[in-house]
Amino acid sequence: MLVKRIFYYLVGLSLGSIAVYFFWQKKNATFDYGMDSRTLKTIRIKKRLFSDTAKITMQKFDIDTLKISTILKNGDVDFGKGKPRQTPCAEYYVTGNNELKNISLLIKRCDSSATIEKIIVE
């Protein structure tokens, strides 16, 4: 009797898990609970501005806004190199991953905008 109950429980749990997976997949829901993910998400949703220095670097090294967006989606935030508690605008140092690992961004995040102050290419 106990084995039968456990079997029914596991079948129901499996079907429910599969249903929830497909519902969340259709909604494009993101789970940004890590510190890096939350920081990058708040930077992405703000109005994005570029300093003159950043624009010059982008032209010099052929970096487009798609590469910047990719870094802001998948990059790593180095809280030690930035100033996240600075007021009124916090500064973050974000490094790209994989093929963009040689590009780093210095970003100043204010209440209504995120300004890419400097782009470092190594």
Buried (B, 14 or more C-beta within 10 A) or exposed (E): EEEEEEEEEEEEEEEEEEEEEEEEEEEEEEEEEEEBBEBBBBBEEBEBBBBEEBEEBBEEEEBEEEBBEBBBEBBBBEEEEBEBEEEEBBBBBBBBEEEBEEBBBBBBBBEEEBBBBBBEEE
